[in-house]
């Protein structure tokens, strides 16, 4: 049995170790895998993206614990999502919404059975006292329905899909900026309009036009462009710069809108 951990706790303090200790105390045979603990503090979007990018690489039955929880101690719910053959344990604050949007079916439970919690429950460390013991219970064969009640909906972030306006304009979003300063958009291979460096995609970010497409970082593109696009390993189009931060060059931020240029939109409309 595999349990993954994703948090904004960092590794300087005891927090991650305490969560692992609670899990191993209740199921010593479980395998714990760290996705990341370097999510920027309280950055729910970054947590949601990293979980979205990683979960499909794990085997069926994996239990994912995601704790980026600015609402800890408040009346926000703790939830379990049964989705894509895996279980996800997290605060109900949007962390799981992009996975639910991508997958066709999911069941969500509000965790209410306090008998599984570590006691006493701290007002500031539900990662250790709520989410870790709930995950351990699931790994020991406890059904989600024993831990809570089925609910109709959970908190959603904005749609992960680009927006198509009435006039045919397509607007995307920067989902995430990674450690290298690459801007990961919510556009996918279907928006490239071609293959490799022949792809016909033009993006506008902060009034900067980006039209160079590469297959990989050291690809010798025909254009001598400071900024270029490529299809990243998570399945999304990314904006990058050779040996530099594209985000810094563009003064970009997560959640920022971007647009397909008029020529790209005309090409897409003309091909339909």
C-alpha positions as CSV (number, residue, x, y, z in Angstrom):
1,X,0.0,0.0,0.0
2,X,1.3,3.4,-1.0
3,X,0.5,6.7,0.7
4,X,1.8,9.9,-0.8
5,X,2.3,13.2,1.0
6,X,2.1,16.7,-0.5
7,X,2.3,19.8,1.7
8,X,3.5,23.3,2.1
9,X,5.3,22.4,5.3
10,X,8.9,22.4,4.0
11,X,11.5,20.1,5.5
12,X,13.2,22.4,8.1
13,X,10.7,21.6,10.8
14,X,9.2,18.4,12.4
15,X,5.8,18.6,10.6
16,X,6.3,16.0,7.8
17,X,8.1,13.6,10.2
18,X,5.2,13.8,12.6
19,X,2.7,13.0,9.9
20,X,4.8,10.0,8.8
21,X,5.1,8.9,12.4
22,X,1.3,8.8,12.9
23,X,0.8,6.9,9.7
24,X,3.5,4.3,10.5
25,X,2.2,3.9,14.1
26,X,-1.1,2.8,12.7
27,X,0.2,0.8,9.7
28,X,3.9,0.0,9.8
29,X,3.9,-1.8,6.5
30,X,2.7,1.2,4.4
31,X,5.1,2.8,1.9
32,X,5.2,6.6,2.1
33,X,6.2,8.6,-0.9
34,X,6.8,12.4,-0.8
35,X,5.4,14.2,-3.8
36,X,6.7,17.6,-2.5
37,X,6.8,19.6,0.7
38,X,8.0,22.7,-1.1
39,X,4.6,24.1,-2.1
40,X,4.7,27.9,-1.4
41,X,3.0,28.5,1.9
42,X,-0.8,28.6,1.5
43,X,-0.6,28.3,-2.3
44,X,-3.6,26.1,-3.0
45,X,-3.1,26.4,-6.8
46,X,0.5,25.2,-6.7
47,X,-0.6,22.3,-4.5
48,X,-3.5,21.4,-6.8
49,X,-1.2,21.5,-9.9
50,X,1.5,19.3,-8.4
51,X,-1.0,16.7,-7.3
52,X,-2.7,16.9,-10.8
53,X,0.7,16.3,-12.5
54,X,1.7,13.4,-10.3
55,X,-1.3,11.2,-9.4
56,X,-1.6,9.2,-12.6
57,X,2.0,7.9,-12.1
58,X,0.9,6.0,-9.0
59,X,-0.7,2.5,-8.9
60,X,-4.4,1.8,-8.3
61,X,-5.3,2.0,-4.7
62,X,-2.8,4.7,-3.8
63,X,-3.9,7.1,-1.1
64,X,-2.8,10.7,-1.6
65,X,-2.7,13.1,1.4
66,X,-2.5,16.7,0.3
67,X,-2.3,19.4,3.0
68,X,-2.1,23.0,1.9
69,X,-4.5,24.4,4.4
70,X,-4.8,28.1,5.1
71,X,-8.2,27.4,6.7
72,X,-6.9,25.0,9.3
73,X,-8.9,25.3,12.6
74,X,-11.9,26.9,10.9
75,X,-15.1,25.2,9.8
76,X,-13.7,24.1,6.5
77,X,-14.3,20.4,5.9
78,X,-11.9,17.5,5.7
79,X,-12.8,15.3,2.8
80,X,-11.9,12.0,1.1
81,X,-12.3,11.8,-2.7
82,X,-12.6,8.4,-4.4
83,X,-11.5,9.0,-7.9
84,X,-9.6,7.3,-10.8
85,X,-9.1,4.2,-8.7
86,X,-7.3,6.1,-6.0
87,X,-8.2,7.9,-2.7
88,X,-7.4,11.5,-1.9
89,X,-7.5,13.0,1.6
90,X,-7.4,16.8,1.8
91,X,-9.1,20.0,3.2
92,X,-12.1,21.1,1.2
93,X,-10.5,24.2,-0.3
94,X,-10.1,23.4,-4.0
95,X,-7.0,21.3,-3.8
96,X,-8.7,18.3,-5.4
97,X,-10.9,20.2,-7.8
98,X,-8.7,20.0,-10.9
99,X,-8.4,16.2,-10.6
100,X,-12.1,15.9,-10.2
101,X,-12.6,18.1,-13.3
102,X,-10.2,15.9,-15.4
103,X,-11.8,12.6,-14.3
104,X,-15.3,11.7,-15.3
105,X,-16.5,10.3,-12.0
106,X,-15.7,10.9,-8.3
107,X,-17.3,10.4,-4.9
108,X,-16.6,12.8,-2.1
109,X,-17.0,12.2,1.6
110,X,-17.0,14.7,4.5
111,X,-14.8,13.2,7.2
112,X,-16.9,13.3,10.4
113,X,-15.8,10.1,12.4
114,X,-13.5,11.6,15.0
115,X,-12.7,8.3,16.5
116,X,-10.0,7.9,13.8
117,X,-8.3,11.2,14.7
118,X,-5.2,11.5,16.7
119,X,-6.2,13.0,20.1
120,X,-6.2,15.7,21.2
121,X,-6.7,17.4,17.8
122,X,-4.6,20.5,17.5
123,X,-6.2,23.6,16.1
124,X,-3.2,24.2,13.9
125,X,-1.9,20.8,12.8
126,X,-4.6,18.8,11.1
127,X,-2.0,17.2,8.8
128,X,-0.8,15.2,11.8
129,X,-4.1,14.9,13.8
130,X,-6.7,14.5,11.1
131,X,-5.4,13.8,7.6
132,X,-2.6,11.4,8.5
133,X,-4.6,9.1,10.7
134,X,-7.5,9.1,8.2
135,X,-5.1,8.0,5.5
136,X,-3.7,5.3,7.8
137,X,-7.3,4.1,8.4
138,X,-7.9,3.9,4.7
139,X,-4.7,1.9,4.2
140,X,-5.9,-0.6,6.8
141,X,-9.0,-1.3,4.8
142,X,-11.5,1.2,6.4
143,X,-14.0,2.3,3.8
144,X,-14.5,6.0,3.2
145,X,-18.1,5.6,4.1
146,X,-17.0,4.5,7.6
147,X,-15.0,7.8,8.0
148,X,-17.7,10.2,6.8
149,X,-20.8,11.0,4.9
150,X,-21.2,11.2,1.1
151,X,-21.6,14.9,0.0
152,X,-22.9,16.3,-3.3
153,X,-20.1,18.8,-4.0
154,X,-16.8,20.2,-2.8
155,X,-15.1,23.6,-3.2
156,X,-14.0,24.2,-6.8
157,X,-11.3,26.4,-8.2
158,X,-11.8,27.8,-11.7
159,X,-12.1,25.4,-14.6
160,X,-8.8,23.9,-15.8
161,X,-10.0,24.2,-19.4
162,X,-9.4,27.3,-21.6
163,X,-12.3,29.6,-22.1
164,X,-13.8,30.0,-25.6
165,X,-15.5,33.4,-26.1
166,X,-18.6,34.0,-28.2
167,X,-16.4,35.5,-30.9
168,X,-14.2,32.4,-31.1
169,X,-11.3,33.9,-29.0
170,X,-9.6,31.4,-26.8
171,X,-8.3,32.5,-23.4
172,X,-6.0,30.4,-21.3
173,X,-4.4,30.6,-17.9
174,X,-1.0,30.2,-16.3
175,X,-1.7,27.2,-14.0
176,X,1.7,27.1,-12.4
177,X,5.2,28.5,-12.5
178,X,7.8,25.8,-11.7
179,X,11.2,25.9,-10.0
180,X,12.9,26.9,-13.3
181,X,10.5,29.8,-14.0
182,X,8.7,27.9,-16.8
183,X,5.1,29.1,-17.1
184,X,2.8,26.1,-17.4
185,X,-0.4,26.9,-19.1
186,X,-3.8,25.1,-19.3
187,X,-3.4,24.7,-23.1
188,X,-2.7,21.2,-24.3
189,X,-1.5,19.4,-27.5
190,X,-4.8,20.1,-29.3
191,X,-4.0,23.8,-29.3
192,X,-0.6,23.5,-31.0
193,X,-2.1,23.2,-34.5
194,X,0.7,21.1,-35.7
195,X,3.7,18.9,-34.7
196,X,7.0,19.9,-33.3
197,X,8.6,23.1,-34.5
198,X,6.0,23.3,-37.3
199,X,3.2,23.9,-34.8
200,X,1.3,27.0,-35.4
201,X,0.6,28.5,-32.0
202,X,0.9,32.2,-31.0
203,X,0.3,33.3,-27.4
204,X,0.1,36.8,-26.0
205,X,1.2,37.2,-22.3
206,X,1.4,40.7,-20.9
207,X,1.4,42.1,-24.4
208,X,4.4,39.9,-25.4
209,X,3.9,37.7,-28.5
210,X,5.4,34.2,-28.2
211,X,5.4,32.2,-31.4
212,X,8.5,29.9,-31.3
213,X,7.7,26.3,-30.6
214,X,10.4,23.7,-29.7
215,X,10.3,20.0,-29.0
216,X,12.8,20.2,-26.1
217,X,15.0,22.9,-24.4
218,X,18.1,22.6,-26.5
219,X,16.2,22.2,-29.8
220,X,17.7,24.5,-32.4
221,X,14.6,26.5,-33.4
222,X,14.4,28.4,-36.6
223,X,13.6,31.6,-34.8
224,X,16.2,33.2,-32.5
225,X,13.7,33.8,-29.8
226,X,14.3,34.5,-26.2
227,X,11.0,32.9,-25.3
228,X,9.6,29.6,-26.7
229,X,6.8,27.1,-26.1
230,X,7.0,23.3,-25.7
231,X,4.7,20.5,-24.7
232,X,5.7,19.6,-21.1
233,X,5.7,16.3,-19.3
234,X,2.5,17.1,-17.5
235,X,0.6,17.4,-20.8
236,X,0.4,21.1,-20.9
237,X,2.0,23.7,-23.1
238,X,4.8,25.6,-21.2
239,X,6.5,28.9,-21.9
240,X,10.3,28.8,-21.3
241,X,13.5,30.8,-21.9
242,X,17.0,29.4,-22.5
243,X,18.9,29.3,-19.2
244,X,16.5,31.9,-17.8
245,X,13.2,32.4,-16.1
246,X,10.4,33.0,-18.5
247,X,8.2,34.1,-15.6
248,X,10.7,36.8,-14.7
249,X,11.0,38.0,-18.3
250,X,7.2,38.2,-18.8
251,X,6.5,39.4,-15.3
252,X,4.0,36.6,-15.2
253,X,2.2,35.2,-12.2
254,X,0.1,32.1,-11.6
255,X,-3.6,32.6,-12.4
256,X,-2.8,35.2,-15.0
257,X,-4.8,35.1,-18.3
258,X,-3.1,34.6,-21.7
259,X,-4.7,34.7,-25.1
260,X,-4.2,33.0,-28.4
261,X,-3.3,35.6,-31.0
262,X,-5.8,36.5,-33.7
263,X,-3.9,34.7,-36.3
264,X,-4.0,31.4,-34.3
265,X,-7.7,31.8,-33.7
266,X,-8.3,32.4,-37.4
267,X,-6.3,29.3,-38.3
268,X,-8.3,27.2,-35.9
269,X,-11.6,28.5,-37.1
270,X,-10.6,28.0,-40.7
271,X,-9.6,24.4,-40.1
272,X,-13.1,23.5,-38.7
